[in-house]
Amino acid sequence: MDIPHLATILSSTFDPNLREEAEKKLNEIHKLPGFLSLLLQVVMSNEVQIPVRQSGGIYLKNMIAQYWKDRDPSELIDGVAPFVIAEQDKVTIRENIVEAVIHAPELIRIQLTVCVSQILRFDFPDKWPGVIDKVNGFLAENSQGTWMGALLTLYQVVKKYE
């Protein structure tokens, strides 16, 4: 799967005639390793229309909220081990989410900031110690364009300790 294919599936959710099939396809593929990383690429692609990117951002936020937390595999839900996002996707998201918040349009930035908050809740500081250095690097740049996203990310770190 690639960015245009996933963008087409997301845009199909807007069409009442295609919505059911698109949602079915998303349910089939959302558990595949690499899906979340590709979804973030769709959200950040300037080649994809803003409503589709926003839809992808909402889907990303919901996936992170529901499936980011590590769970005990013995914790069966309806006889099945609970789904957790693949570690390779988690690593990719942690490596790129701050830049995504910085460069995203405002409508998408809101969703991505919620993603950062959820990730920090479960992974900071043990699994994501580098987020502070990354934010500091963006704040130290002489580029006001990066400050808003960096400050929003820093605010999410601060909120964890309120």
DRENTORKOL-3810 file (N, C-alpha, C; in nm, 4 decimals):
REM DRENTORKOL-3810
@n.u->0.0850; n.v->-0.1181; n.w->0.0000; ca.u->0.0000; ca.v->0.0000; ca.w->0.0000; c.u->0.0887; c.v->0.1233; c.w->0.0000
@n.u->0.0398; n.v->0.2302; n.w->-0.0615; ca.u->0.1157; ca.v->0.3544; ca.w->-0.0673; c.u->0.0248; c.v->0.4723; c.w->-0.0300
@n.u->0.0827; n.v->0.5926; n.w->-0.0284; ca.u->0.0089; ca.v->0.7123; ca.w->0.0131; c.u->-0.1164; c.v->0.7349; c.w->-0.0718
@n.u->-0.1062; n.v->0.7333; n.w->-0.2060; ca.u->-0.2280; ca.v->0.7581; ca.w->-0.2848; c.u->-0.3395; c.v->0.6558; c.w->-0.2599
@n.u->-0.3012; n.v->0.5288; n.w->-0.2422; ca.u->-0.4024; ca.v->0.4248; ca.w->-0.2187; c.u->-0.4730; c.v->0.4470; c.w->-0.0849
@n.u->-0.3977; n.v->0.4742; n.w->0.0197; ca.u->-0.4585; ca.v->0.4982; ca.w->0.1502; c.u->-0.5404; c.v->0.6267; c.w->0.1483
@n.u->-0.4923; n.v->0.7293; n.w->0.0790; ca.u->-0.5683; ca.v->0.8546; ca.w->0.0676; c.u->-0.7011; c.v->0.8308; c.w->-0.0034
@n.u->-0.7016; n.v->0.7448; n.w->-0.1029; ca.u->-0.8250; ca.v->0.7119; ca.w->-0.1743; c.u->-0.9235; c.v->0.6410; c.w->-0.0812
@n.u->-0.8735; n.v->0.5493; n.w->-0.0011; ca.u->-0.9613; ca.v->0.4794; ca.w->0.0944; c.u->-1.0208; c.v->0.5794; c.w->0.1932
@n.u->-0.9368; n.v->0.6682; n.w->0.2472; ca.u->-0.9860; ca.v->0.7684; ca.w->0.3424; c.u->-1.0882; c.v->0.8605; c.w->0.2775
@n.u->-1.0625; n.v->0.9043; n.w->0.1544; ca.u->-1.1568; ca.v->0.9943; ca.w->0.0874; c.u->-1.2872; c.v->0.9225; c.w->0.0546
@n.u->-1.2815; n.v->0.7930; n.w->0.0356; ca.u->-1.4033; ca.v->0.7160; ca.w->0.0081; c.u->-1.4971; c.v->0.7136; c.w->0.1283
@n.u->-1.4449; n.v->0.7382; n.w->0.2476; ca.u->-1.5314; ca.v->0.7399; ca.w->0.3661; c.u->-1.6252; c.v->0.8605; c.w->0.3644
@n.u->-1.5975; n.v->0.9597; n.w->0.2794; ca.u->-1.6839; ca.v->1.0782; ca.w->0.2684; c.u->-1.8055; c.v->1.0527; c.w->0.1801
@n.u->-1.7979; n.v->0.9531; n.w->0.0939; ca.u->-1.9040; ca.v->0.9238; ca.w->-0.0023; c.u->-1.9982; c.v->0.8191; c.w->0.0569
@n.u->-2.1258; n.v->0.8539; n.w->0.0756; ca.u->-2.2196; ca.v->0.7580; ca.w->0.1344; c.u->-2.2266; c.v->0.6253; c.w->0.0581
@n.u->-2.2030; n.v->0.6295; n.w->-0.0726; ca.u->-2.2096; ca.v->0.5073; ca.w->-0.1524; c.u->-2.0862; c.v->0.4196; c.w->-0.1352
@n.u->-1.9756; n.v->0.4779; n.w->-0.0903; ca.u->-1.8501; ca.v->0.4041; ca.w->-0.0763; c.u->-1.8064; c.v->0.3853; c.w->0.0689
@n.u->-1.8723; n.v->0.4552; n.w->0.1601; ca.u->-1.8298; ca.v->0.4585; ca.w->0.3001; c.u->-1.8178; c.v->0.3200; c.w->0.3631
@n.u->-1.9184; n.v->0.2389; n.w->0.3474; ca.u->-1.9178; ca.v->0.1075; ca.w->0.4129; c.u->-1.7991; c.v->0.0230; c.w->0.3657
@n.u->-1.7756; n.v->0.0210; n.w->0.2361; ca.u->-1.6640; ca.v->-0.0571; ca.w->0.1815; c.u->-1.5295; c.v->0.0000; c.w->0.2285
@n.u->-1.5186; n.v->0.1344; n.w->0.2327; ca.u->-1.3942; ca.v->0.1976; ca.w->0.2772; c.u->-1.3669; c.v->0.1670; c.w->0.4243
@n.u->-1.4694; n.v->0.1744; n.w->0.5070; ca.u->-1.4517; ca.v->0.1445; ca.w->0.6492; c.u->-1.4148; c.v->-0.0022; c.w->0.6699
@n.u->-1.4738; n.v->-0.0882; n.w->0.5899; ca.u->-1.4399; ca.v->-0.2306; ca.w->0.5964; c.u->-1.2922; c.v->-0.2507; c.w->0.5617
@n.u->-1.2457; n.v->-0.1822; n.w->0.4581; ca.u->-1.1055; ca.v->-0.1934; ca.w->0.4164; c.u->-1.0127; c.v->-0.1406; c.w->0.5270
@n.u->-1.0479; n.v->-0.0278; n.w->0.5870; ca.u->-0.9671; ca.v->0.0267; ca.w->0.6967; c.u->-0.9604; c.v->-0.0715; c.w->0.8133
@n.u->-1.0723; n.v->-0.1368; n.w->0.8427; ca.u->-1.0732; ca.v->-0.2371; ca.w->0.9505; c.u->-0.9838; c.v->-0.3557; c.w->0.9192
@n.u->-0.9704; n.v->-0.3879; n.w->0.7924; ca.u->-0.8837; ca.v->-0.4986; ca.w->0.7518; c.u->-0.7356; c.v->-0.4624; c.w->0.7626
@n.u->-0.7017; n.v->-0.3391; n.w->0.7301; ca.u->-0.5604; ca.v->-0.3021; ca.w->0.7185; c.u->-0.5031; c.v->-0.2294; c.w->0.8387
@n.u->-0.5873; n.v->-0.1790; n.w->0.9295; ca.u->-0.5338; ca.v->-0.0950; ca.w->1.0377; c.u->-0.4425; c.v->-0.1703; c.w->1.1343
@n.u->-0.4480; n.v->-0.3023; n.w->1.1360; ca.u->-0.3633; ca.v->-0.3792; ca.w->1.2270; c.u->-0.2330; c.v->-0.4264; c.w->1.1619
@n.u->-0.2160; n.v->-0.3966; n.w->1.0328; ca.u->-0.0943; ca.v->-0.4390; ca.w->0.9641; c.u->0.0254; c.v->-0.3552; c.w->1.0076
@n.u->0.1407; n.v->-0.4176; n.w->1.0314; ca.u->0.2612; ca.v->-0.3399; ca.w->1.0624; c.u->0.2903; c.v->-0.2434; c.w->0.9476
@n.u->0.3220; n.v->-0.1208; n.w->0.9827; ca.u->0.3516; ca.v->-0.0187; ca.w->0.8826; c.u->0.2318; c.v->0.0693; c.w->0.8503
@n.u->0.1108; n.v->0.0266; n.w->0.8902; ca.u->-0.0087; ca.v->0.1051; ca.w->0.8576; c.u->-0.0042; c.v->0.2429; c.w->0.9220
@n.u->0.0263; n.v->0.2484; n.w->1.0512; ca.u->0.0243; ca.v->0.3766; ca.w->1.1211; c.u->0.1302; c.v->0.4709; c.w->1.0653
@n.u->0.2452; n.v->0.4186; n.w->1.0305; ca.u->0.3507; ca.v->0.5012; ca.w->0.9711; c.u->0.3030; c.v->0.5587; c.w->0.8383
@n.u->0.2375; n.v->0.4769; n.w->0.7578; ca.u->0.1841; ca.v->0.5237; ca.w->0.6298; c.u->0.0738; c.v->0.6262; c.w->0.6522
@n.u->-0.0088; n.v->0.6046; n.w->0.7515; ca.u->-0.1157; ca.v->0.6987; ca.w->0.7826; c.u->-0.0580; c.v->0.8356; c.w->0.8184
@n.u->0.0489; n.v->0.8382; n.w->0.8968; ca.u->0.1128; ca.v->0.9663; ca.w->0.9295; c.u->0.1674; c.v->1.0319; c.w->0.8028
@n.u->0.2204; n.v->0.9544; n.w->0.7109; ca.u->0.2697; ca.v->1.0100; ca.w->0.5850; c.u->0.1552; c.v->1.0727; c.w->0.5052
@n.u->0.0401; n.v->1.0084; n.w->0.5039; ca.u->-0.0772; ca.v->1.0648; ca.w->0.4354; c.u->-0.1154; c.v->1.1964; c.w->0.5007
@n.u->-0.1199; n.v->1.1977; n.w->0.6324; ca.u->-0.1579; ca.v->1.3178; ca.w->0.7069; c.u->-0.0625; c.v->1.4330; c.w->0.6753
@n.u->0.0635; n.v->1.4038; n.w->0.6539; ca.u->0.1635; ca.v->1.5091; ca.w->0.6314; c.u->0.1898; c.v->1.5385; c.w->0.4836
@n.u->0.1283; n.v->1.4661; n.w->0.3943; ca.u->0.1530; ca.v->1.4848; ca.w->0.2515; c.u->0.0808; c.v->1.6070; c.w->0.1970
@n.u->0.1563; n.v->1.6973; n.w->0.1374; ca.u->0.0969; ca.v->1.8146; ca.w->0.0733; c.u->0.0276; c.v->1.7777; c.w->-0.0573
@n.u->0.0457; n.v->1.6554; n.w->-0.1032; ca.u->-0.0178; ca.v->1.6075; ca.w->-0.2261; c.u->-0.1608; c.v->1.5591; c.w->-0.1994
@n.u->-0.1981; n.v->1.5478; n.w->-0.0743; ca.u->-0.3301; ca.v->1.4979; ca.w->-0.0361; c.u->-0.4154; c.v->1.6166; c.w->0.0084
@n.u->-0.5430; n.v->1.6148; n.w->-0.0303; ca.u->-0.6337; ca.v->1.7241; ca.w->0.0048; c.u->-0.6503; c.v->1.7346; c.w->0.1565
@n.u->-0.6669; n.v->1.8569; n.w->0.2040; ca.u->-0.6768; ca.v->1.8837; ca.w->0.3481; c.u->-0.7878; c.v->1.8017; c.w->0.4165
@n.u->-0.9098; n.v->1.7905; n.w->0.3612; ca.u->-1.0113; ca.v->1.7101; ca.w->0.4322; c.u->-0.9691; c.v->1.5636; c.w->0.4498
@n.u->-0.8995; n.v->1.5090; n.w->0.3522; ca.u->-0.8527; ca.v->1.3705; ca.w->0.3623; c.u->-0.7419; c.v->1.3617; c.w->0.4665
@n.u->-0.6525; n.v->1.4602; n.w->0.4672; ca.u->-0.5465; ca.v->1.4629; ca.w->0.5673; c.u->-0.6058; c.v->1.4761; c.w->0.7075
@n.u->-0.7079; n.v->1.5598; n.w->0.7204; ca.u->-0.7718; ca.v->1.5776; ca.w->0.8503; c.u->-0.8401; c.v->1.4473; c.w->0.8945
@n.u->-0.9063; n.v->1.3811; n.w->0.8023; ca.u->-0.9679; ca.v->1.2524; ca.w->0.8322; c.u->-0.8624; c.v->1.1520; c.w->0.8776
@n.u->-0.7490; n.v->1.1499; n.w->0.8079; ca.u->-0.6385; ca.v->1.0621; ca.w->0.8474; c.u->-0.5856; c.v->1.0966; c.w->0.9851
@n.u->-0.5794; n.v->1.2264; n.w->1.0164; ca.u->-0.5339; ca.v->1.2704; ca.w->1.1490; c.u->-0.6271; c.v->1.2235; c.w->1.2592
@n.u->-0.7554; n.v->1.2294; n.w->1.2323; ca.u->-0.8539; ca.v->1.1820; ca.w->1.3302; c.u->-0.8413; c.v->1.0310; c.w->1.3484
@n.u->-0.8238; n.v->0.9594; n.w->1.2381; ca.u->-0.8075; ca.v->0.8140; ca.w->1.2448; c.u->-0.6796; c.v->0.7789; c.w->1.3213
@n.u->-0.5722; n.v->0.8516; n.w->1.2950; ca.u->-0.4450; ca.v->0.8312; ca.w->1.3657; c.u->-0.4636; c.v->0.8537; c.w->1.5157
@n.u->-0.5288; n.v->0.9640; n.w->1.5501; ca.u->-0.5531; ca.v->0.9962; ca.w->1.6914; c.u->-0.6325; c.v->0.8852; c.w->1.7592
@n.u->-0.7357; n.v->0.8366; n.w->1.6924; ca.u->-0.8182; ca.v->0.7303; ca.w->1.7504; c.u->-0.7404; c.v->0.6000; c.w->1.7653
@n.u->-0.6576; n.v->0.5689; n.w->1.6671; ca.u->-0.5746; ca.v->0.4479; ca.w->1.6749; c.u->-0.4781; c.v->0.4568; c.w->1.7931
@n.u->-0.4129; n.v->0.5708; n.w->1.8076; ca.u->-0.3167; ca.v->0.5879; ca.w->1.9167; c.u->-0.3882; c.v->0.5813; c.w->2.0519
@n.u->-0.5028; n.v->0.6470; n.w->2.0618; ca.u->-0.5776; ca.v->0.6459; ca.w->2.1879; c.u->-0.6215; c.v->0.5046; c.w->2.2257
@n.u->-0.6588; n.v->0.4253; n.w->2.1264; ca.u->-0.7135; ca.v->0.2927; ca.w->2.1541; c.u->-0.6080; c.v->0.1828; c.w->2.1637
@n.u->-0.5018; n.v->0.1931; n.w->2.0832; ca.u->-0.4115; ca.v->0.0783; ca.w->2.0691; c.u->-0.2652; c.v->0.1043; c.w->2.1042
@n.u->-0.2303; n.v->0.2217; n.w->2.1543; ca.u->-0.0895; ca.v->0.2505; ca.w->2.1821; c.u->-0.0398; c.v->0.1780; c.w->2.3068
@n.u->-0.1198; n.v->0.1777; n.w->2.4104; ca.u->-0.0793; ca.v->0.1221; ca.w->2.5399; c.u->-0.0435; c.v->-0.0255; c.w->2.5269
@n.u->0.0732; n.v->-0.0615; n.w->2.5802; ca.u->0.1118; ca.v->-0.2024; ca.w->2.5846; c.u->0.0153; c.v->-0.2762; c.w->2.6773
@n.u->-0.0227; n.v->-0.3934; n.w->2.6328; ca.u->-0.1152; ca.v->-0.4735; ca.w->2.7128; c.u->-0.0570; c.v->-0.6114; c.w->2.7354
@n.u->-0.1000; n.v->-0.6725; n.w->2.8409; ca.u->-0.0595; ca.v->-0.8088; ca.w->2.8729; c.u->-0.1275; c.v->-0.9032; c.w->2.7734
@n.u->-0.0490; n.v->-0.9811; n.w->2.6979; ca.u->-0.1093; ca.v->-1.0722; ca.w->2.5991; c.u->-0.2059; c.v->-1.1733; c.w->2.6598
@n.u->-0.1926; n.v->-1.1989; n.w->2.7905; ca.u->-0.2838; ca.v->-1.2947; ca.w->2.8536; c.u->-0.4215; c.v->-1.2321; c.w->2.8798
@n.u->-0.4309; n.v->-1.1008; n.w->2.8623; ca.u->-0.5546; ca.v->-1.0260; ca.w->2.8805; c.u->-0.6440; c.v->-1.0484; c.w->2.7582
@n.u->-0.7207; n.v->-1.1515; n.w->2.7574; ca.u->-0.8021; ca.v->-1.1844; ca.w->2.6404; c.u->-0.9290; c.v->-1.1003; c.w->2.6358
@n.u->-0.9624; n.v->-1.0570; n.w->2.5155; ca.u->-1.0872; ca.v->-0.9852; ca.w->2.4919; c.u->-1.1660; c.v->-1.0707; c.w->2.3936
@n.u->-1.2784; n.v->-1.1244; n.w->2.4400; ca.u->-1.3573; ca.v->-1.2176; ca.w->2.3584; c.u->-1.2720; c.v->-1.3334; c.w->2.3080
@n.u->-1.1819; n.v->-1.3811; n.w->2.3930; ca.u->-1.0983; ca.v->-1.4956; ca.w->2.3587; c.u->-0.9794; c.v->-1.4635; c.w->2.2700
@n.u->-0.9554; n.v->-1.3363; n.w->2.2432; ca.u->-0.8466; ca.v->-1.2947; ca.w->2.1543; c.u->-0.7545; c.v->-1.1990; c.w->2.2297
@n.u->-0.6235; n.v->-1.2134; n.w->2.2086; ca.u->-0.5282; ca.v->-1.1208; ca.w->2.2692; c.u->-0.5534; c.v->-0.9807; c.w->2.2134
@n.u->-0.5451; n.v->-0.8770; n.w->2.2964; ca.u->-0.5744; ca.v->-0.7417; ca.w->2.2495; c.u->-0.4709; c.v->-0.6924; c.w->2.1487
@n.u->-0.5190; n.v->-0.6167; n.w->2.0512; ca.u->-0.4296; ca.v->-0.5578; ca.w->1.9513; c.u->-0.3538; c.v->-0.4416; c.w->2.0135
@n.u->-0.2246; n.v->-0.4346; n.w->1.9835; ca.u->-0.1393; ca.v->-0.3230; ca.w->2.0222; c.u->-0.0608; c.v->-0.2834; c.w->1.8972
@n.u->-0.0449; n.v->-0.1549; n.w->1.8774; ca.u->0.0298; ca.v->-0.1046; ca.w->1.7617; c.u->0.1696; c.v->-0.1650; c.w->1.7617
@n.u->0.2148; n.v->-0.2054; n.w->1.6437; ca.u->0.3471; ca.v->-0.2673; ca.w->1.6277; c.u->0.4565; c.v->-0.1710; c.w->1.6744
@n.u->0.5585; n.v->-0.2263; n.w->1.7390; ca.u->0.6676; ca.v->-0.1438; ca.w->1.7916; c.u->0.7363; c.v->-0.0645; c.w->1.6810
@n.u->0.7507; n.v->-0.1220; n.w->1.5608; ca.u->0.8157; ca.v->-0.0480; ca.w->1.4525; c.u->0.7346; c.v->0.0766; c.w->1.4165
@n.u->0.6022; n.v->0.0684; n.w->1.4216; ca.u->0.5184; ca.v->0.1857; ca.w->1.3964; c.u->0.5336; c.v->0.2873; c.w->1.5093
@n.u->0.5393; n.v->0.2376; n.w->1.6324; ca.u->0.5561; ca.v->0.3287; ca.w->1.7456; c.u->0.6860; c.v->0.4067; c.w->1.7331
@n.u->0.7930; n.v->0.3381; n.w->1.6969; ca.u->0.9233; ca.v->0.4045; ca.w->1.6816; c.u->0.9144; c.v->0.5120; c.w->1.5734
@n.u->0.8554; n.v->0.4779; n.w->1.4593; ca.u->0.8430; ca.v->0.5740; ca.w->1.3493; c.u->0.7587; c.v->0.6942; c.w->1.3904
@n.u->0.6492; n.v->0.6696; n.w->1.4587; ca.u->0.5618; ca.v->0.7795; ca.w->1.5022; c.u->0.6370; c.v->0.8688; c.w->1.6010
@n.u->0.7038; n.v->0.8091; n.w->1.7004; ca.u->0.7790; ca.v->0.8902; ca.w->1.7973; c.u->0.8867; c.v->0.9730; c.w->1.7283
@n.u->0.9504; n.v->0.9168; n.w->1.6258; ca.u->1.0575; ca.v->0.9884; ca.w->1.5563; c.u->1.0060; c.v->1.1049; c.w->1.4725
@n.u->0.8794; n.v->1.1001; n.w->1.4309; ca.u->0.8290; ca.v->1.1988; ca.w->1.3348; c.u->0.7137; c.v->1.2861; c.w->1.3818
@n.u->0.6540; n.v->1.2550; n.w->1.4946; ca.u->0.5328; ca.v->1.3261; ca.w->1.5354; c.u->0.5593; c.v->1.4725; c.w->1.5716
@n.u->0.6740; n.v->1.5032; n.w->1.6292; ca.u->0.7025; ca.v->1.6432; ca.w->1.6651; c.u->0.7130; c.v->1.7271; c.w->1.5375
@n.u->0.7848; n.v->1.6768; n.w->1.4379; ca.u->0.7943; ca.v->1.7479; ca.w->1.3105; c.u->0.6572; c.v->1.7614; c.w->1.2454
@n.u->0.5747; n.v->1.6579; n.w->1.2599; ca.u->0.4401; ca.v->1.6628; ca.w->1.2042; c.u->0.3589; c.v->1.7740; c.w->1.2697
@n.u->0.3669; n.v->1.7851; n.w->1.4022; ca.u->0.2959; ca.v->1.8920; ca.w->1.4731; c.u->0.3463; c.v->2.0285; c.w->1.4254
@n.u->0.4752; n.v->2.0405; n.w->1.4067; ca.u->0.5341; ca.v->2.1682; ca.w->1.3661; c.u->0.4892; c.v->2.2095; c.w->1.2261
@n.u->0.4838; n.v->2.1163; n.w->1.1345; ca.u->0.4588; ca.v->2.1508; ca.w->0.9942; c.u->0.3135; c.v->2.1374; c.w->0.9501
@n.u->0.2276; n.v->2.0848; n.w->1.0346; ca.u->0.0883; ca.v->2.0604; ca.w->0.9956; c.u->0.0064; c.v->2.1887; c.w->0.9943
@n.u->-0.0937; n.v->2.1943; n.w->0.9058; ca.u->-0.1913; ca.v->2.3041; ca.w->0.9130; c.u->-0.2673; c.v->2.2955; c.w->1.0453
@n.u->-0.3217; n.v->2.4051; n.w->1.0888; ca.u->-0.3857; ca.v->2.4143; ca.w->1.2202; c.u->-0.4904; c.v->2.3051; c.w->1.2447
@n.u->-0.5773; n.v->2.2788; n.w->1.1479; ca.u->-0.6821; ca.v->2.1772; ca.w->1.1670; c.u->-0.6239; c.v->2.0395; c.w->1.1967
@n.u->-0.5117; n.v->2.0099; n.w->1.1367; ca.u->-0.4479; ca.v->1.8796; ca.w->1.1559; c.u->-0.3601; c.v->1.8810; c.w->1.2807
@n.u->-0.3007; n.v->1.9946; n.w->1.3086; ca.u->-0.2132; ca.v->2.0081; ca.w->1.4260; c.u->-0.2875; c.v->1.9733; c.w->1.5546
@n.u->-0.4142; n.v->2.0084; n.w->1.5603; ca.u->-0.4943; ca.v->1.9795; ca.w->1.6798; c.u->-0.4977; c.v->1.8285; c.w->1.7054
@n.u->-0.5247; n.v->1.7500; n.w->1.6013; ca.u->-0.5299; ca.v->1.6048; ca.w->1.6156; c.u->-0.3935; c.v->1.5481; c.w->1.6537
@n.u->-0.2896; n.v->1.6001; n.w->1.5908; ca.u->-0.1545; ca.v->1.5499; ca.w->1.6167; c.u->-0.1087; c.v->1.5835; c.w->1.7586
@n.u->-0.1529; n.v->1.6964; n.w->1.8099; ca.u->-0.1180; ca.v->1.7334; ca.w->1.9473; c.u->-0.1812; c.v->1.6360; c.w->2.0464
@n.u->-0.3018; n.v->1.5925; n.w->2.0179; ca.u->-0.3660; ca.v->1.4911; ca.w->2.1022; c.u->-0.2874; c.v->1.3600; c.w->2.0934
@n.u->-0.2384; n.v->1.3276; n.w->1.9743; ca.u->-0.1543; ca.v->1.2077; ca.w->1.9581; c.u->-0.0308; c.v->1.2173; c.w->2.0473
@n.u->0.0348; n.v->1.3327; n.w->2.0451; ca.u->0.1544; ca.v->1.3534; ca.w->2.1279; c.u->0.1198; c.v->1.3333; c.w->2.2748
@n.u->0.0085; n.v->1.3887; n.w->2.3171; ca.u->-0.0340; ca.v->1.3760; ca.w->2.4565; c.u->-0.0508; c.v->1.2289; c.w->2.4955
@n.u->-0.1152; n.v->1.1504; n.w->2.4099; ca.u->-0.1365; ca.v->1.0087; ca.w->2.4376; c.u->-0.0039; c.v->0.9316; c.w->2.4423
@n.u->0.0831; n.v->0.9607; n.w->2.3479; ca.u->0.2124; ca.v->0.8912; ca.w->2.3439; c.u->0.2939; c.v->0.9242; c.w->2.4682
@n.u->0.2961; n.v->1.0516; n.w->2.5066; ca.u->0.3686; ca.v->1.0922; ca.w->2.6268; c.u->0.3131; c.v->1.0209; c.w->2.7500
@n.u->0.1834; n.v->1.0061; n.w->2.7537; ca.u->0.1177; ca.v->0.9414; ca.w->2.8680; c.u->0.1734; c.v->0.8015; c.w->2.8939
@n.u->0.1999; n.v->0.7283; n.w->2.7870; ca.u->0.2446; ca.v->0.5900; ca.w->2.8017; c.u->0.3957; c.v->0.5717; c.w->2.7858
@n.u->0.4621; n.v->0.6603; n.w->2.7139; ca.u->0.6021; ca.v->0.6356; ca.w->2.6762; c.u->0.7050; c.v->0.7309; c.w->2.7361
@n.u->0.6614; n.v->0.8403; n.w->2.7954; ca.u->0.7588; ca.v->0.9365; ca.w->2.8461; c.u->0.7773; c.v->0.9177; c.w->2.9953
@n.u->0.8976; n.v->0.9143; n.w->3.0419; ca.u->1.0252; ca.v->0.9362; ca.w->2.9747; c.u->1.0936; c.v->0.8074; c.w->2.9273
@n.u->1.0474; n.v->0.6920; n.w->2.9744; ca.u->1.1213; ca.v->0.5665; ca.w->2.9506; c.u->1.1431; c.v->0.5348; c.w->2.8031
@n.u->1.0375; n.v->0.5374; n.w->2.7224; ca.u->1.0493; ca.v->0.4964; ca.w->2.5830; c.u->1.0675; c.v->0.6145; c.w->2.4870
@n.u->1.0552; n.v->0.7364; n.w->2.5388; ca.u->1.0649; ca.v->0.8544; ca.w->2.4516; c.u->1.1442; c.v->0.9654; c.w->2.5210
@n.u->1.2656; n.v->0.9346; n.w->2.5654; ca.u->1.3432; ca.v->1.0364; ca.w->2.6371; c.u->1.3911; c.v->1.1500; c.w->2.5467
@n.u->1.4020; n.v->1.1270; n.w->2.4174; ca.u->1.4562; ca.v->1.2269; ca.w->2.3260; c.u->1.3608; c.v->1.3373; c.w->2.2869
@n.u->1.2354; n.v->1.3303; n.w->2.3312; ca.u->1.1385; ca.v->1.4318; ca.w->2.2900; c.u->1.1783; c.v->1.5708; c.w->2.3412
@n.u->1.2335; n.v->1.5785; n.w->2.4609; ca.u->1.2725; ca.v->1.7090; ca.w->2.5162; c.u->1.3855; c.v->1.7703; c.w->2.4340
@n.u->1.4857; n.v->1.6908; n.w->2.3994; ca.u->1.5957; ca.v->1.7415; ca.w->2.3176; c.u->1.5455; c.v->1.7861; c.w->2.1802
@n.u->1.4528; n.v->1.7114; n.w->2.1248; ca.u->1.3976; ca.v->1.7465; ca.w->1.9940; c.u->1.3237; c.v->1.8799; c.w->2.0013
@n.u->1.2391; n.v->1.8962; n.w->2.1018; ca.u->1.1650; ca.v->2.0215; ca.w->2.1195; c.u->1.2629; c.v->2.1364; c.w->2.1428
@n.u->1.3621; n.v->2.1140; n.w->2.2268; ca.u->1.4622; ca.v->2.2164; ca.w->2.2551; c.u->1.5340; c.v->2.2599; c.w->2.1271
@n.u->1.5659; n.v->2.1636; n.w->2.0423; ca.u->1.6319; ca.v->2.1957; ca.w->1.9160; c.u->1.5462; c.v->2.2863; c.w->1.8285
@n.u->1.4170; n.v->2.2583; n.w->1.8226; ca.u->1.3284; ca.v->2.3426; ca.w->1.7418; c.u->1.3087; c.v->2.4808; c.w->1.8039
@n.u->1.3052; n.v->2.4872; n.w->1.9369; ca.u->1.2910; ca.v->2.6176; ca.w->2.0026; c.u->1.4176; c.v->2.7024; c.w->1.9879
@n.u->1.5328; n.v->2.6362; n.w->1.9774; ca.u->1.6599; ca.v->2.7082; ca.w->1.9640; c.u->1.6807; c.v->2.7626; c.w->1.8227
@n.u->1.6061; n.v->2.7092; n.w->1.7249; ca.u->1.6190; ca.v->2.7587; ca.w->1.5879; c.u->1.5662; c.v->2.9009; c.w->1.5788
@n.u->1.6234; n.v->2.9763; n.w->1.4878; ca.u->1.5772; ca.v->3.1125; ca.w->1.4654; c.u->1.4674; c.v->3.1105; c.w->1.3602
@n.u->1.3658; n.v->3.0295; n.w->1.3842; ca.u->1.2557; ca.v->3.0144; ca.w->1.2899; c.u->1.1252; c.v->3.0135; c.w->1.3668
@n.u->1.0578; n.v->3.1253; n.w->1.3645; ca.u->0.9325; ca.v->3.1349; ca.w->1.4388; c.u->0.8284; c.v->3.0347; c.w->1.3890
@n.u->0.8425; n.v->2.9863; n.w->1.2679; ca.u->0.7497; ca.v->2.8889; ca.w->1.2128; c.u->0.7512; c.v->2.7563; c.w->1.2863
@n.u->0.8618; n.v->2.7255; n.w->1.3518; ca.u->0.8701; ca.v->2.5979; ca.w->1.4245; c.u->0.8305; c.v->2.6125; c.w->1.5713
@n.u->0.8273; n.v->2.7331; n.w->1.6204; ca.u->0.8054; ca.v->2.7524; ca.w->1.7632; c.u->0.6674; c.v->2.7075; c.w->1.8103
@n.u->0.5634; n.v->2.7364; n.w->1.7335; ca.u->0.4279; ca.v->2.7021; ca.w->1.7774; c.u->0.4143; c.v->2.5510; c.w->1.7994
@n.u->0.4551; n.v->2.4711; n.w->1.7030; ca.u->0.4463; ca.v->2.3258; ca.w->1.7171; c.u->0.5335; c.v->2.2732; c.w->1.8293
@n.u->0.6537; n.v->2.3314; n.w->1.8429; ca.u->0.7444; ca.v->2.2887; ca.w->1.9496; c.u->0.6858; c.v->2.3238; c.w->2.0865
@n.u->0.6275; n.v->2.4422; n.w->2.0979; ca.u->0.5675; ca.v->2.4815; ca.w->2.2249; c.u->0.4436; c.v->2.3979; c.w->2.2582
@n.u->0.3659; n.v->2.3646; n.w->2.1570; ca.u->0.2507; ca.v->2.2764; ca.w->2.1809; c.u->0.2961; c.v->2.1399; c.w->2.2310
@n.u->0.4036; n.v->2.0900; n.w->2.1745; ca.u->0.4573; ca.v->1.9615; ca.w->2.2191; c.u->0.5102; c.v->1.9729; c.w->2.3618
@n.u->0.5851; n.v->2.0791; n.w->2.3884; ca.u->0.6373; ca.v->2.1011; ca.w->2.5235; c.u->0.5227; c.v->2.1137; c.w->2.6242
@n.u->0.4169; n.v->2.1810; n.w->2.5856; ca.u->0.3008; ca.v->2.1947; ca.w->2.6733; c.u->0.2408; c.v->2.0584; c.w->2.7085
@n.u->0.2408; n.v->1.9659; n.w->2.6130; ca.u->0.1892; ca.v->1.8323; ca.w->2.6404; c.u->0.2773; c.v->1.7599; c.w->2.7430
@n.u->0.4079; n.v->1.7842; n.w->2.7354; ca.u->0.4997; ca.v->1.7258; ca.w->2.8352; c.u->0.4674; c.v->1.7832; c.w->2.9733
@n.u->0.4508; n.v->1.9145; n.w->2.9795; ca.u->0.4223; ca.v->1.9810; ca.w->3.1053; c.u->0.2890; c.v->1.9299; c.w->3.1628
@n.u->0.1892; n.v->1.9160; n.w->3.0783; ca.u->0.0572; ca.v->1.8692; ca.w->3.1237; c.u->0.0653; c.v->1.7315; c.w->3.1879
@n.u->0.1591; n.v->1.6494; n.w->3.1433; ca.u->0.1743; ca.v->1.5156; ca.w->3.2019; c.u->0.2041; c.v->1.5268; c.w->3.3509
@n.u->0.2695; n.v->1.6327; n.w->3.3907; ca.u->0.3108; ca.v->1.6490; ca.w->3.5311; c.u->0.2243; c.v->1.7471; c.w->3.6097
@n.u->0.1171; n.v->1.7969; n.w->3.5510; ca.u->0.0294; ca.v->1.8884; ca.w->3.6252; c.u->-0.0447; c.v->1.8161; c.w->3.7358
END
